Amino acid sequence: MEEYMKQSILIASLASLLILQCGEDPLEVRITYPVEGSLTSGIIRVEASTSDNAVRVVFYVDDICIDTCTAAPFFCCWNTFLLADSTEHFLSATACDRKGNELCSDSVLVTVCNGDTLFADDFEPYLPGAYPDAGWFEIWAGAGSNHTYVDADVAHSGTQSFRLRGLGDWVRTDGVGLNLADIQHLTYELSLMIPSSYSAGALVGFFTLLNPTCGMIYNGVMFEYADGLIYVHGAVEDSTGQAWLYDTWYSVKVSLDYVGLLMNVWIDGVQVVFDLPAVPCEWADTFAIATEYGAPGIVHFDDVRIFED
Ligand SMILES: [Ca+2]
């Protein structure tokens, strides 16, 4: 009996110790990427490592919250293009446990280094199925937010692309805000693919809102659904005479001279338009990708890069 009591007491004590240890598990959090002193560019994942009891991590840049992550692995996508080039910034993260205890990590100092690149996205940092909201915003809803997302099954580079799905009478359009002040020459490049399984037409270029339900893309390129040809829209429209094919990735490059108001266009490295009249950058400074009006379906975009030259 005495032995039984001793064992009971021992078991009870061990249980108390375990509960005590669980209850007092110290919260830990630190930024594991990027590392202190590094040069950062583009849209990157900021990653945090925590103790097992963390249930939420809030990420900060210069003490301003940029995102909250509620499941491990804890990370957020950070758009460094929103910050001036060659500037230093402090990254930190706050972790919380179930009891509401909070702990702030040490700060990590990094320098933003994007050079002449105004924006770039290969859609690799995002979670599959998510909206790439570190860099993009919705302009027209198309088939709805459930149908436009980062797709992990189709890609030009890496494993992911941005899939847009539009309706015949409600196009899908997504944009990137750019600061084009003082820019005289700009080039944008991207890859796009229209699947045969649910084909649409596609547009890329600079968007301007004409009224709440109507917009226009200037200094852009259109893969037209109806006749399967590639067109260019500057201040005037021009047909390249080139046909496009389903299930084929195309690399589009457009060079804009905002001083001479001219545009030049390459498809897969071959120049197809020479010195077409272009509109001034003040007309439209939102870079956009879209499905074509009247052609419901899906377009995949990847490897967007916009740079001053
Ligand atoms: Ca990609």
Residues whose N, C-alpha, C, O or C-beta is under 5 A from the ligand:
A	BS01	CA	D122 F123 E124 A155 H156 S157 G158 T159 Q160 S161 D302
